[in-house]
Amino acid sequence: MSAPEIHSLSATPITSHSFNGDRSQVAVSLNSNDVTIYSRQGKDWNVTETLSEHDKLITSIDWAPNSNRIVTASQDRNAYVWQETPDPQTGKLVWKPTLVLLRINRAATFVRWSPNEDKFAVATGARAIAVCSYDSENNWWVSRHLKKPIRSTVLSLDWHPNNVLLAAGSADMKARVFSAYIKDVDSRPPPSVWGERLPFNTVCGEYGSPSGGWVHAVGFSPSGDVLAFASHDSTISIVYPSGPVIYTIKLNSLPYVTLSWTSEDSLIAAGHDCQPIVFSGSAGGWHLVGTLDDTSAAKQSGGTRGFGVAGSQVGRLNSAAFHTFRQADSRGTSSPTSAAGSGSTDTELLTVHQNTITSIRPFSGTADRVAQVSTTGVDGRLVIWDVNNVTELTGKMGALRLH
């Protein structure tokens, strides 16, 4: 079993990340108003570019693998499309921003390129989604808004493979599927399980969070026939619209804020629990498989995780204060006896990520068979995981309910 690649990019949180097409560069937002581009040099990642145009925190980044354009969204209510162009004086390739006319009065929260890379969607706090296409006459990107029936901030987006349908999760506790068909950009899509006639702003599906939590993440399966979404009530829901059938997995853990499909029958979710969790299933049912993070691994000298006291079974934090609560946790059971005698002040988590995972993206493989995924988090780490290295969850994480 190969260990995950762990790269500490920064001491500050990583809000979002996205790789270029050949995975030799990664663009990240280090909880600031700049985009930092790292290039891989051997086993290390070094800063090679800093893109500065936004006035406030950058909330989301997406790097188009084929056209090599970067789109960024920010709390300053703006989005920019960055493209490498030759400098007139030096001839060197430099990143130049192009204006996007979002026409919003609240923050932009999330952005994603469409599969054909001819348009992109921006989620906003203005109860709207801006679907943007390029206007060659004026050399800018113009937007059309998806509004009804959104009632609150849109938190996440994902495109259907047909380049027309768009899934959205929002703080009104709903996951929805919209048509983002633009006449001058898109060809008419073939009929699918989501419908046949798909004019702009058609709502093809609306699904509520099981216990009324914000919908933090949404994602279409590789075929586009299944939708998954993660809610703040610590649930993962998988929707088969042709049934219609909805499977909900309720977990006794912290909520997930990001997810990614790895095949038609498998997905990975991550968030406040600090580890990527694998789910698998089909139209007949879904279940939790395990984790990509082996939290039972012994701590090596100078390592990044493990137990402070050899052989002691502890919870998330290996600290004396935490043991006082004798609280069973998703990664093990409390051991107050050993804690009392140890006097340990080590507060390191047993997971690779030491704080919330903010983003998970496919890293290698194909769309319908992902081999590796990448994650970034509040701890400033970039981790690359092999999706086949799944270990069983320890403790009481397996106590889930399937409806």
Sequence and secondary structure as in RCSB ss.txt:
>XXXX:A:sequence
MSAPEIHSLSATPITSHSFNGDRSQVAVSLNSNDVTIYSRQGKDWNVTETLSEHDKLITSIDWAPNSNRIVTASQ
DRNAYVWQETPDPQTGKLVWKPTLVLLRINRAATFVRWSPNEDKFAVATGARAIAVCSYDSENNWWVSRHLKKPI
RSTVLSLDWHPNNVLLAAGSADMKARVFSAYIKDVDSRPPPSVWGERLPFNTVCGEYGSPSGGWVHAVGFSPSGD
VLAFASHDSTISIVYPSGPVIYTIKLNSLPYVTLSWTSEDSLIAAGHDCQPIVFSGSAGGWHLVGTLDDTSAAKQ
SGGTRGFGVAGSQVGRLNSAAFHTFRQADSRGTSSPTSAAGSGSTDTELLTVHQNTITSIRPFSGTADRVAQVST
TGVDGRLVIWDVNNVTELTGKMGALRLH
>XXXX:A:secstr
    EEEE  SS   EEEE TTSSEEEEE SSSEEEEEEEETTEEEEEEEEE  SS EEEEEE TTT  EEEEET
TS EEEEEEEE TTT  EEEEEEEEE   SS EEEEEE TTSSEEEEEESSS EEEEEEETTTTEEEEEEE TT 
 S EEEEEE TTSSEEEEEETTSEEEEEE   TTT      BTTBS   TT EEEEEE TTS  EEEEEE TTSS
 EEEEETTTEEEEEETTTTEEEEEE SS  EEEEEEEETTEEEEEETTSS EEEEEETTEEEEEEESS TTS   
TT SS  SSTT    S   HHHHHT   BTTB   HHHHHHH       SSSSSS EEEEEEEEEETTEEEEEEE
EETTSEEEEEETT  B   TTTT  EE 
